[in-house]
Amino acid sequence: MDILNLSKFNILSISEHEFEFLIQVVTNSPPLACPHCGCIAHLYKHDSREQICMDLPIHGKRVELLIKRQRYRCRNCNRTFWEHLDHTIDEKRNCTKRLLSYIEKQSLKRTFVSISEDVGLHEKTIRNIFRDYINRHKETLRFETPNWLGIDEVHIIKLRCALSNIEERTLLDVLPDRNKETVVGYLSRLPNRGQIQYVTMDMRQPYKDAVRAILPKALIMVDKFHVVRMANQALETIRKQLRAGLSPKERRRLIHDHFILLKRHKELTEMDKITLDLWTNNHPSLGTAYEFKESFFDIWESDTRQKAFLKYHDWKDKLPKELQSAFEPLTKAMTDWEEEIFAYFDHRITNAYTESLNSLIRVINRLGRGYSFEALRAKVLFTEGLAKQRKPKYQRRIDPEETTLLGIDISTLIEKLEKGEL
């Protein structure tokens, strides 16, 4: 019985050991012509050697192929050559091509060490196979340039720049850092980048500078969720200042109840309201800070830019002096990024859904301890079945070359994470 199922080889012997199978094979397709001069029927066997390469595991054991490889001499040109094995063997990695393909796919799911133990190749070889695989994907994988581009941040080992297609709710790429030069390089390589009309981002100057340099016609907007989040941060600053003067028992209670302060008033339960009243009645400054946090959130419910602008300046004028230092980062950001922040009210574009990407990436980080950034990025971008596609209309047979890739579908990514498939 041919347990290998390799049509180009005949099995000579099989020996089973504790951790591996050693299978001696010989090729069954001798060369028909000299590769040097092309002469036919003037070849004779010169000598041979044995070469070991790895194959797919069988029954949980590694497989070593002991290949008896023949050397030939051509009577016509008198030159020698070894019979070619490139139909089955990847000689660069000293393994079968099917094992190479197996390692490439497994490298997106498992650590290099575990794959190395499974197949019998050195971990460094596994790492190099993975790197070649990813480099090929980089050259061939192309996502459609969006009309609405989102620039955000995700934490993969450290903070990285994430880019998304806001209309399609897809992830386009995760860059190795947040530097202006890196973002400029990515934007410069985008095909048809002139079609990008809107860019939504965090209030980070390098992002703004990069977009201004490469996409001068695009309208920049600050994601509103980055702005309103600063109001919560101001409230947290006041809560922490208050905590210093409390008894240990009160301090523990305030830590436990601080999530109530971050809720919108309309989302509070009756018990939440009782707890909130207890704190704000005993500590009026905390109550005032909560009210100003809430009224700042209300600004974002305005139906026009002008109304929002007037509401904000009215809010700022009424801000008590004792709260101004805590809210200063927010008011300074509103001044520095005024045009980009209030542009939201003209277009209502947000990439808030990419905030869920941070939690997703944290799950991948936790499941993939020991992975490099490149491996984690590859998990997200290159795992089969994650890319969202736009197929051509009115066509019975789909030509893969006419299918447009729109990025990594975030909902599919969530589903695979929940099923443990990543």
C-alpha positions in Angstrom: 0.0 0.0 0.0 1.4 3.5 -1.0 1.0 5.4 2.3 2.8 8.4 0.8 0.6 9.0 -2.3 3.5 10.7 -4.1 3.2 9.6 -7.7 6.8 10.4 -8.7 8.3 8.1 -6.1 8.4 4.3 -5.5 8.7 3.2 -1.9 11.6 0.8 -1.2 11.2 0.4 2.6 9.4 1.7 5.6 10.6 1.7 9.2 8.6 3.1 12.1 10.3 4.6 15.2 9.0 6.2 18.4 8.6 9.7 16.9 8.9 9.3 13.2 8.6 7.1 10.1 11.7 6.7 7.9 10.6 5.9 4.3 13.2 5.0 1.7 12.1 6.1 -1.8 13.4 6.3 -5.4 12.1 8.3 -8.3 10.2 6.4 -11.0 10.7 9.0 -13.8 14.3 9.1 -15.1 15.3 12.1 -17.2 14.7 11.8 -20.9 17.3 14.4 -22.1 20.4 16.2 -20.9 19.5 19.6 -19.3 22.8 21.0 -20.7 22.8 20.1 -24.3 19.3 18.7 -24.8 20.6 15.4 -26.2 18.2 12.5 -25.9 19.0 8.8 -25.2 22.7 9.4 -24.5 22.5 9.3 -20.7 24.0 6.8 -18.3 24.0 6.4 -14.5 27.1 7.9 -13.0 26.7 7.6 -9.2 24.1 8.2 -6.5 23.6 9.6 -3.1 21.0 9.5 -0.3 19.1 12.7 0.6 16.8 13.1 3.5 13.8 15.6 3.3 10.7 16.0 5.5 7.1 15.2 4.5 3.7 15.6 6.0 3.3 13.8 9.3 1.5 10.4 9.3 -0.5 9.2 12.3 1.0 12.0 14.5 4.6 11.1 13.7 7.1 13.0 11.6 8.0 11.6 8.2 11.5 11.5 6.8 12.0 10.6 3.2 15.3 8.9 2.4 15.6 9.6 -1.3 18.0 7.6 -3.4 19.0 10.3 -5.9 20.7 9.4 -9.1 23.4 11.3 -10.9 23.7 11.0 -14.7 26.4 11.7 -17.3 25.7 12.7 -20.8 27.8 10.9 -23.5 27.3 13.8 -25.9 28.6 16.7 -23.8 30.3 14.7 -21.1 28.6 16.8 -18.4 26.9 15.4 -15.2 23.7 16.4 -13.5 21.5 15.2 -10.6 18.0 14.1 -11.4 15.5 16.8 -10.7 13.1 16.5 -7.8 11.5 19.9 -8.2 8.2 18.3 -9.2 7.8 17.2 -5.5 10.6 18.6 -3.4 11.3 22.2 -2.4 15.1 21.9 -2.2 15.5 25.3 -0.6 13.7 24.1 2.5 14.5 20.5 2.1 10.9 19.3 2.4 8.1 18.3 0.1 6.0 21.0 -1.5 2.9 19.7 0.2 4.6 20.0 3.6 5.7 23.5 2.6 2.0 24.4 1.8 0.9 22.8 5.1 3.4 24.9 7.1 2.4 28.1 5.4 -1.3 27.6 6.4 -0.5 26.4 9.9 1.8 29.4 10.5 -1.2 31.6 10.6 -2.8 29.5 13.4 0.0 28.1 15.5 3.3 29.1 17.0 6.5 28.3 15.0 7.8 26.2 17.8 4.7 23.9 17.8 4.9 23.5 14.0 8.6 22.7 14.3 7.9 20.0 16.8 5.2 18.6 14.6 7.0 18.4 11.2 10.7 18.1 12.3 12.1 21.2 10.6 14.0 23.8 12.6 12.0 26.7 14.1 14.2 29.1 12.1 13.2 27.3 8.9 9.5 27.6 9.8 10.0 31.3 10.5 11.6 31.7 7.1 8.8 29.8 5.3 6.3 32.1 7.0 8.2 35.2 6.0 8.3 34.1 2.3 4.6 33.3 2.5 3.7 36.7 3.8 5.9 38.5 1.3 4.1 36.7 -1.5 0.8 37.8 -0.1 2.0 41.4 0.2 2.8 41.4 -3.5 -0.5 39.8 -4.6 -3.1 40.9 -2.0 -4.7 44.2 -3.1 -7.7 45.8 -1.4 -9.8 48.4 -3.2 -9.0 52.0 -2.2 -12.0 53.4 -0.3 -13.9 56.6 -0.7 -14.0 57.0 3.1 -10.7 56.1 4.8 -10.5 55.5 8.6 -7.2 55.9 10.4 -7.2 54.6 13.9 -5.0 52.8 16.4 -4.9 49.2 17.6 -2.7 47.7 20.3 -0.7 44.7 19.0 2.2 44.4 21.4 2.4 48.2 21.1 0.3 50.9 19.5 0.1 50.6 15.7 -1.8 52.5 13.0 -4.8 50.7 11.6 -6.5 51.7 8.3 -10.1 50.8 7.4 -12.7 51.2 4.7 -15.5 53.0 6.6 -18.3 52.4 4.1 -17.6 48.6 3.9 -16.7 48.2 7.5 -13.5 46.4 6.7 -9.9 46.5 7.8 -7.3 47.4 5.1 -4.0 47.1 7.0 -2.2 47.4 10.3 1.1 49.3 10.0 4.2 48.5 12.2 4.1 51.9 13.9 2.3 55.3 14.0 5.0 57.5 12.5 4.2 60.0 9.8 6.7 58.5 7.4 5.1 55.1 7.7 1.6 56.4 7.1 2.9 58.5 4.2 4.5 55.4 2.7 1.3 53.5 2.9 -0.9 56.3 1.4 1.6 56.8 -1.4 1.3 53.2 -2.5 -2.5 53.2 -2.6 -3.8 52.8 -6.2 -6.3 55.5 -7.2 -5.7 57.3 -4.0 -7.3 60.5 -5.5 -10.7 58.9 -5.1 -10.5 59.2 -1.3 -12.9 61.9 -0.3 -13.0 61.7 3.5 -10.5 60.6 6.1 -11.7 60.1 9.7 -8.9 59.9 12.3 -7.8 60.4 15.9 -6.4 63.7 17.0 -2.9 62.8 16.1 -0.8 65.3 14.2 1.4 62.8 12.3 -1.8 61.4 10.8 -3.0 64.8 9.8 0.3 65.8 8.3 0.5 62.5 6.3 -3.0 63.0 4.8 -2.3 66.6 4.0 0.9 65.7 2.2 -0.5 62.8 0.1 -4.3 63.4 0.0 -4.5 67.2 -0.2 -8.1 67.2 -1.5 -9.5 64.8 1.1 -11.6 66.3 3.9 -10.3 65.4 7.3 -12.7 64.7 10.2 -11.9 63.7 13.8 -13.9 60.7 14.9 -16.5 62.1 17.4 -15.9 59.1 19.8 -12.3 60.3 20.3 -13.6 63.7 21.3 -16.4 62.7 23.7 -14.1 60.2 25.3 -12.1 63.1 26.5 -15.1 64.4 28.5 -15.1 61.1 30.4 -11.4 61.4 31.0 -11.9 64.8 32.5 -14.5 63.4 34.8 -12.1 60.6 35.8 -9.5 63.2 36.6 -11.9 64.9 39.0 -12.9 61.6 40.6 -9.3 60.7 41.3 -8.6 64.1 42.8 -11.6 63.6 45.1 -10.5 60.1 46.1 -7.4 61.5 47.8 -9.5 63.0 50.6 -11.7 60.0 51.3 -11.5 57.3 53.9 -10.3 53.9 52.8 -13.8 52.5 52.8 -15.2 55.4 50.8 -12.3 55.1 48.4 -13.1 51.5 47.7 -16.7 52.3 47.1 -15.8 55.1 44.7 -13.6 52.8 42.7 -16.4 50.3 42.5 -19.0 52.9 41.4 -16.9 54.9 39.0 -18.5 53.0 36.0 -21.8 54.7 36.9 -20.2 58.1 36.4 -19.1 57.2 32.8 -22.7 56.2 31.8 -25.0 58.5 30.0 -27.8 59.7 32.4 -30.5 58.2 30.1 -28.8 54.8 30.4 -28.7 54.7 34.2 -30.9 52.2 36.1 -32.9 53.3 39.1 -30.2 51.8 41.4 -27.5 53.6 39.4 -29.4 56.9 39.9 -29.6 56.4 43.7 -25.8 55.6 43.8 -25.0 58.6 41.6 -27.2 61.0 43.8 -25.4 59.7 46.9 -22.0 60.7 45.5 -23.0 64.0 43.9 -25.0 65.2 47.0 -22.0 64.5 49.2 -19.5 65.9 46.8 -21.0 68.7 44.7 -18.0 69.2 42.5 -18.3 65.6 41.3 -22.0 66.3 40.5 -21.2 69.5 38.6 -18.5 67.6 36.6 -21.0 64.9 35.7 -23.5 67.5 34.5 -20.9 69.1 32.3 -19.8 65.8 31.0 -23.4 65.0 30.1 -24.1 68.4 28.5 -20.9 68.0 26.4 -22.3 64.7 25.1 -25.5 66.5 24.2 -23.7 68.8 21.8 -23.2 65.8 19.5 -26.9 65.4 19.1 -27.2 68.8 17.3 -28.6 68.5 13.8 -26.4 71.2 12.3 -22.8 72.4 12.5 -23.8 75.9 13.5 -26.0 74.7 16.4 -23.2 72.4 17.6 -20.7 75.2 17.4 -22.9 77.6 19.4 -23.7 74.9 22.0 -20.1 74.2 22.5 -19.0 77.8 23.1 -22.0 78.3 25.4 -20.8 75.1 27.3 -17.3 76.4 27.4 -18.3 79.8 28.8 -20.3 78.2 31.6 -17.6 75.8 32.6 -16.8 76.6 36.3 -13.3 77.8 37.1 -12.6 74.9 39.5 -13.3 72.4 36.7 -11.3 74.1 33.9 -8.0 72.4 34.6 -9.5 69.0 34.4 -11.3 69.8 31.2 -8.4 71.7 29.7 -7.1 68.8 27.5 -10.6 68.7 26.0 -11.0 72.4 25.4 -7.5 72.7 24.0 -8.2 69.8 21.5 -11.4 71.5 20.5 -9.4 74.7 19.7 -6.6 73.0 17.9 -8.8 70.7 15.9 -11.9 72.9 15.6 -12.3 72.5 11.8 -11.8 68.8 11.7 -14.1 68.2 14.8 -17.0 70.2 13.6 -16.7 68.8 10.1 -18.5 65.7 11.6 -21.8 67.6 11.6 -21.6 68.1 7.8 -21.0 64.5 7.0 -21.7 62.3 10.1 -18.9 59.9 9.3 -17.4 57.9 12.1 -15.2 54.8 12.3 -16.4 54.0 15.8 -16.9 50.3 14.8 -13.1 50.0 14.5 -12.9 50.6 18.2 -14.2 47.0 18.5 -11.0 46.0 16.6 -8.9 46.9 19.7 -10.7 44.3 21.8 -10.5 41.8 19.0 -6.8 42.3 18.6 -6.4 41.9 22.4 -8.0 38.5 22.1 -5.6 37.5 19.3 -2.7 38.8 21.4 -3.9 36.7 24.4 -4.4 33.6 22.3 -1.1 34.0 20.4 1.4 34.7 23.1 4.9 34.3 21.7 3.8 35.6 18.3 5.6 38.5 16.6 3.7 41.5 15.2 4.2 40.2 11.7 2.5 36.9 12.7 -0.4 38.5 14.4 -0.9 40.9 11.5 -0.8 38.0 9.1 -3.5 36.2 11.1 -5.8 39.1 10.6 -5.0 40.0 7.0 -4.2 36.7 5.3 -6.4 34.0 6.9 -8.6 32.5 4.2 -12.3 33.5 4.3 -11.9 36.9 6.1 -11.7 39.2 3.1 -14.9 40.9 2.0 -15.6 40.7 -1.8 -17.5 42.7 -4.4 -18.4 40.4 -7.2 -19.3 41.6 -10.7 -23.1 41.9 -11.4 -25.0 40.1 -14.2 -22.4 37.4 -14.6 -23.2 33.7 -14.2 -19.6 32.5 -13.8 -17.4 34.5 -11.5 -13.9 35.2 -12.8 -11.7 35.4 -9.7 -9.7 38.2 -11.4 -12.8 40.3 -11.6 -13.6 40.0 -7.9 -12.7 43.1 -5.9 -11.4 42.6 -2.4 -12.7 45.3 0.0 -10.7 44.5 3.1 -11.0 42.2 6.1 -14.7 41.9 7.1 -14.8 42.8 10.8 -18.0 40.9 11.5 -16.5 37.7 9.9 -13.3 38.3 12.0 -15.4 38.5 15.2 -17.3 35.3 14.2 -14.1 33.4 13.6 -12.6 34.6 16.9 -15.7 33.5 18.8 -15.5 30.1 17.2 -11.9 29.8 18.1 -10.9 29.5 14.4 -8.1 32.2 14.7 
